[in-house]
Amino acid sequence: MEYAGKTALITGASSGIGLAYAHEFARRGSNLILVARRQDALDALASEITGKTGRTVTTIALDLASLDAGQKLVGLIAEKGLKVDFLINNAGFGTNARFAEEDRSKIQSEIVLNIATLVDLTAAYLPHLLQQNFGAVVNIASTASYQPVPGMAVYAATKSFVRSFTSAVWGEVADSNVRVLSVSPGATKTEFFDVAGAKPAGALAPVENVVKTTFKALDARKSRPSVIDGGANRVLAVFSTILPKRIIIKAVAKMFLPKAK
Ligand SMILES: NC(=O)c1ccc[n+]([C@@H]2O[C@H](COP(=O)([O-])OP(=O)(O)OC[C@H]3O[C@@H](n4cnc5c(N)ncnc54)[C@H](OP(=O)(O)O)[C@@H]3O)[C@@H](O)[C@H]2O)c1
């Protein structure tokens, strides 16, 4: 995969995994379009990256958790005369509560951001990537996509959607030079758990691991639909698929299901 002189659109670039992707794409020679709600964080990152690498970095502060957000973003990017070669659908968040106690408007935003905007941006940019027969769509799923998660029922389901959707689209474009890939991080050191109000069940991996896993898959000669970050996470995902669901679900509930209020 050639990165120099290309443009990467990264959603959720103001912190965590998205911020780490921004550094790595710039290091590999790509110009960047960075999107999140926090303009100050995006601008600070942009000047750091431009100072270090000389890349062109465009920042767009936008709330992507609304049904017209994808259309707005695509419009803003077109107005600036920018084209997109790599789409990194990374923005997302989780909520941790018993489902009957979830905040209804929060889970609506969670579904729109984690699913609807990701699908809409993929729909907007994939035809152009196929036309130029080059580029990639990277959709961030999660190890939560491999089994239902009591206490994070909506979040895990959104990530299952992301992985299923991405694999199906991969199956439609696998003969082209366009890579379509879902990346499933396990617990990773970012703002994620604070935002979700959840406690991580174990040690947190550094964001750099997720970035390394992603580029290894993108640069591999053989295209694949999905990748899991971390050896232990890959083993757990296999167990989650082969063990009886009632055993897996009860074990996961012990980790993430808060006590009833
Ligand atoms: N960390 C983990 O353990 C873990 C594990 C598996 C999967 N993931 C996934 O990895 C992705 C990145 O998360 P992270 O771990 O890096 O967490 P993070 O540090 O909380 O980053 C989330 C990013 O998404 C942006 N974002 C959130 N809501 C948004 C909205 N409404 N509109 C636009 N941007 C929004 C945030 O920026 P603003 O707040 O500035 O908008 C931030 O840049 C997510 O899809 C997450 O589900 C994380």
The ligand as an ORCA input file, in Angstrom:
! r2SCAN-3c Opt
* xyz 0 1
  N     -10.260      1.657     23.952
  C     -10.782      0.430     23.892
  O     -10.631     -0.392     24.824
  C     -11.517      0.002     22.639
  C     -11.710     -1.380     22.432
  C     -12.375     -1.789     21.303
  C     -12.825     -0.851     20.387
  N     -12.639      0.481     20.592
  C     -13.151      1.431     19.604
  O     -12.073      2.256     19.169
  C     -12.625      3.466     18.635
  C     -11.840      4.647     19.180
  O     -12.079      4.771     20.563
  P     -10.922      5.061     21.607
  O     -10.696      3.843     22.383
  O      -9.778      5.720     20.949
  O     -11.699      6.052     22.606
  P     -11.600      7.616     22.819
  O     -10.243      7.991     23.301
  O     -12.769      7.958     23.677
  O     -11.787      8.222     21.359
  C     -13.050      8.337     20.748
  C     -12.941      9.345     19.623
  O     -14.234      9.457     19.003
  C     -14.611     10.820     18.981
  N     -16.064     10.948     19.108
  C     -16.844     10.494     20.117
  N     -18.121     10.874     19.931
  C     -18.129     11.611     18.779
  C     -19.152     12.291     18.075
  N     -20.413     12.313     18.504
  N     -18.817     12.937     16.924
  C     -17.532     12.940     16.499
  N     -16.533     12.308     17.116
  C     -16.832     11.657     18.256
  C     -13.908     11.451     20.188
  O     -13.681     12.847     19.974
  P     -14.547     14.064     20.573
  O     -14.876     13.704     21.991
  O     -13.604     15.218     20.439
  O     -15.733     14.174     19.692
  C     -12.571     10.720     20.133
  O     -11.713     11.344     19.211
  C     -14.106      3.473     19.007
  O     -14.864      3.099     17.892
  C     -14.191      2.406     20.091
  O     -15.471      1.831     20.157
  C     -11.984      0.921     21.717
*
